[in-house]
Amino acid sequence: MKPSIVSQCLRCAPPLLLRRSAPSRTPQLTLLIVRFSTASQPNAVLRIQNRFFSSTTPLWDTLPPPLSSPQNATVNAARAVRRSTPYRPDYSSHYKQKNTSLLYYTASMILATLTLSYASVPLYRAICQRTGFGGIPITDSTRFTPDKLLPVENASRIRVTFNSSVSSTLDWKFTPQQREVYVLPGETALAFYKAKNNSGEDVIGVATYSVTPGQVAPYFSKIQCFCFEEQKLNAGEEVDMPVFFFIDPEFSNDPLMKGIEQVTLSYTFFKAKYEDGEVRALV
């Protein structure tokens, strides 16, 4: 059998090296013939070179197009749309989740703020009554033990003065029955205030109190008091309101209390205002 032209070319001109052309949009292959000899089959080699390797057109561009069908046309159209449309990741679900989390966080903060605003007054009152903070005398009953009610005989007596005031929203007359008393640390004392309703209607009032100097408040304990409780007075009614208190014996042992000889107990009456079932002072 007569050898083919291609085999003759390869036998007379070895070796053949394939390499890629310069980078372009479409890969192309070119054939480089090294140590080529035209002595044996010049015409055959020339025909092969001109026929097969002279073109720079990619091989797949010379293939016939695929058969058209409705399904292939739909696929090709979809591919064309995808190629023409730039890729944009779908972040809608991600941002939707972030917005929902932000909404929940904001609602929680608003709810917590409203809760604290309503609970701040009774919470502050309870803390002050237990610790004496802010000049509020202690009313914790657990501190009224028998050993706390023993007067310190070798201590100096403390002058306790009484003060009173009434809010402009309340048409009451409110005054202390005594101006001052002298007590020893650990000694109990009883004082009275008088309140009269000067208006022509029944009114409910609420009293707040404080002690000055403020550092004495942790040692100023009240056994009985009308403070922070609603006091209803009918039109023209007048009543006496007692205050039963003592100064803790530890007052005389505290170096910070040295030099304090006078304490002032002040009361202020406000008109009561009902909010959510709770009585509050109307300033």
C-alpha positions in Angstrom: 0.0 0.0 0.0 1.4 3.4 -1.0 2.2 5.5 2.0 0.0 8.6 2.4 1.3 12.1 1.8 1.0 13.0 5.5 3.1 10.0 6.6 5.8 10.8 4.1 5.9 14.4 5.3 6.2 13.3 9.0 9.0 10.8 8.1 11.1 13.3 6.1 10.7 16.3 8.4 10.9 15.3 12.1 10.3 16.5 14.7 7.0 18.5 14.7 6.4 20.9 17.5 3.0 22.4 18.4 2.7 25.7 20.1 0.1 28.3 20.9 0.0 31.6 19.2 0.0 34.9 20.9 -2.9 35.4 23.5 -6.1 36.4 21.8 -9.8 36.0 22.4 -9.9 32.7 20.5 -7.2 30.0 21.0 -5.4 29.2 17.8 -2.9 26.5 17.0 0.0 26.9 14.6 2.4 24.2 13.4 6.2 24.9 13.4 8.2 22.6 11.2 11.9 22.3 12.3 14.7 20.7 10.4 12.6 20.5 7.3 14.0 19.0 4.2 12.4 19.5 0.8 14.6 17.1 -1.1 12.4 14.1 -0.8 8.8 15.3 -1.3 8.7 19.0 -1.9 5.4 19.1 -3.7 3.7 16.9 -1.2 4.9 18.9 1.8 3.9 22.1 0.1 0.4 20.8 -0.7 0.0 19.7 3.0 1.2 23.0 4.3 -1.1 25.0 2.0 -4.1 22.8 2.5 -4.1 22.1 6.3 -1.8 24.6 8.1 -1.9 27.9 6.2 -5.2 29.1 7.8 -5.3 30.8 11.2 -9.1 30.2 11.6 -9.9 28.2 14.8 -10.9 24.6 14.2 -14.3 24.9 15.9 -15.1 28.0 13.8 -15.0 25.8 10.7 -17.4 23.2 12.1 -20.9 23.4 10.7 -23.6 24.9 13.0 -25.7 22.5 15.0 -29.1 21.5 13.7 -31.8 24.0 14.8 -34.8 22.8 16.8 -37.3 24.6 19.0 -35.6 23.3 22.1 -32.1 24.3 21.0 -33.4 27.8 19.9 -34.8 28.3 23.4 -31.6 27.2 25.1 -29.5 29.4 22.8 -31.8 32.4 23.5 -31.4 31.9 27.2 -27.7 31.6 26.9 -27.6 34.8 24.8 -29.6 36.7 27.5 -27.2 35.4 30.2 -24.2 36.5 28.3 -25.6 40.0 27.6 -26.8 40.5 31.2 -24.1 41.3 33.8 -24.0 39.1 36.8 -25.6 40.6 39.9 -25.7 38.6 43.1 -29.1 38.4 44.8 -28.7 40.2 48.1 -32.5 40.8 48.7 -32.9 38.0 51.3 -29.7 39.1 53.1 -30.8 42.7 53.4 -34.3 41.6 54.3 -33.0 39.6 57.2 -30.8 42.5 58.4 -33.7 44.9 58.3 -35.9 42.5 60.3 -33.2 42.2 62.9 -32.8 45.9 63.1 -36.6 46.4 63.5 -36.7 43.8 66.4 -33.7 45.5 68.1 -35.3 49.0 67.8 -38.6 47.8 69.1 -36.9 46.0 72.1 -35.0 49.2 73.0 -38.1 51.3 72.9 -40.0 48.8 75.0 -37.1 48.6 77.5 -37.0 52.4 77.7 -40.7 52.7 78.4 -40.5 50.0 81.1 -37.6 51.6 82.9 -39.3 55.0 82.7 -42.4 53.6 84.5 -40.5 51.5 87.0 -37.8 54.2 87.8 -39.9 56.0 90.4 -40.9 53.1 92.6 -37.5 51.5 92.1 -35.7 54.7 93.1 -38.0 55.0 96.1 -37.3 51.5 97.3 -33.6 51.9 97.0 -33.5 55.2 98.8 -35.7 53.8 101.6 -33.3 50.9 102.1 -30.0 52.7 101.7 -30.8 56.3 102.7 -29.5 57.5 99.3 -30.4 61.0 98.2 -31.3 62.1 101.7 -34.2 59.7 102.0 -34.5 58.3 105.6 -34.4 54.5 105.9 -37.8 52.8 106.5 -36.6 49.2 106.3 -38.3 47.4 109.1 -35.4 44.8 109.4 -33.3 47.5 110.9 -35.7 48.2 113.8 -34.2 45.6 116.1 -34.1 46.0 119.9 -30.4 46.7 120.0 -30.9 49.6 117.6 -33.4 51.2 120.0 -31.0 51.6 123.0 -30.0 55.2 123.6 -26.2 56.0 123.7 -25.9 57.7 127.1 -22.5 59.2 126.6 -23.3 60.8 123.2 -24.4 64.3 122.5 -28.0 65.1 121.8 -28.9 65.9 118.2 -31.2 68.7 117.3 -33.9 67.6 114.8 -35.8 70.4 113.2 -38.9 70.0 111.0 -39.8 71.7 107.8 -42.9 71.6 105.5 -44.1 72.9 102.1 -47.1 72.4 99.8 -47.2 72.2 96.0 -49.0 75.0 94.2 -51.4 72.4 92.7 -52.7 71.5 96.2 -54.9 73.9 98.2 -53.8 72.6 101.6 -52.3 74.0 104.7 -49.5 71.8 106.0 -47.4 72.7 109.0 -45.3 70.9 111.7 -46.7 70.9 115.3 -43.3 71.4 116.8 -40.2 73.2 115.4 -37.5 71.0 116.9 -36.7 68.1 119.3 -33.5 66.9 120.8 -32.7 63.2 120.7 -29.8 60.8 121.5 -28.6 58.2 119.0 -30.8 55.2 119.5 -33.6 57.1 121.2 -37.1 57.2 119.7 -39.0 60.4 119.1 -42.6 61.2 118.1 -43.5 64.3 116.1 -46.7 65.6 114.4 -47.6 67.5 111.3 -51.0 69.1 110.7 -52.7 69.2 107.3 -56.0 71.0 106.4 -57.9 70.9 103.1 -58.9 74.5 102.3 -60.6 73.6 99.0 -64.3 72.9 98.5 -63.8 69.3 97.3 -62.3 66.1 98.5 -58.6 65.9 97.6 -56.0 63.1 97.8 -52.4 64.2 98.6 -49.1 62.4 98.6 -46.1 63.5 100.7 -42.4 63.1 100.0 -39.6 63.7 102.5 -35.8 64.2 102.8 -33.1 64.7 105.4 -30.3 67.2 105.5 -27.4 66.9 105.6 -27.7 64.0 103.2 -24.9 61.9 104.8 -27.1 61.5 107.9 -29.9 59.8 105.9 -28.5 56.2 106.3 -28.7 56.7 110.1 -32.2 58.4 110.2 -34.8 55.6 110.5 -38.5 56.1 110.6 -40.7 53.5 112.3 -44.0 55.2 111.3 -44.6 57.8 108.6 -47.3 59.1 106.3 -44.9 59.6 103.4 -45.5 58.1 100.0 -49.0 57.1 101.0 -52.2 58.7 99.7 -53.8 61.0 102.3 -57.4 61.8 101.5 -58.9 64.9 103.1 -62.5 65.9 102.7 -63.4 69.5 102.0 -62.4 71.6 105.0 -61.1 68.6 106.9 -58.0 68.9 109.3 -55.9 66.0 110.6 -52.7 65.3 112.6 -50.1 63.1 110.9 -47.5 61.4 113.2 -43.9 60.7 112.5 -42.1 58.1 114.7 -38.4 58.0 114.2 -34.9 57.4 115.7 -31.3 57.9 114.8 -29.2 54.7 114.6 -26.6 54.3 117.5 -23.9 53.8 114.9 -24.2 57.5 114.1 -22.0 58.3 117.1 -19.3 55.8 116.0 -19.0 57.2 112.4 -16.0 59.6 112.1 -17.8 61.3 109.2 -20.6 62.3 111.5 -18.4 64.2 113.9 -19.4 67.8 114.1 -23.0 67.2 113.0 -25.3 68.6 115.7 -28.4 69.4 113.7 -30.6 67.4 111.3 -33.6 68.7 109.4 -36.6 66.6 108.3 -38.5 68.1 105.4 -41.9 67.1 104.0 -43.6 68.3 100.8 -47.2 67.5 99.9 -48.4 67.1 96.3 -51.7 66.5 94.7 -52.1 62.8 93.8 -52.4 61.8 90.2 -53.6 58.3 89.2 -51.7 56.6 86.4 -52.2 52.9 85.6 -53.6 52.2 89.1 -50.7 53.8 90.9 -50.8 57.1 92.9 -48.2 59.6 91.8 -47.4 63.1 92.9 -48.6 65.9 90.6 -46.0 68.6 90.7 
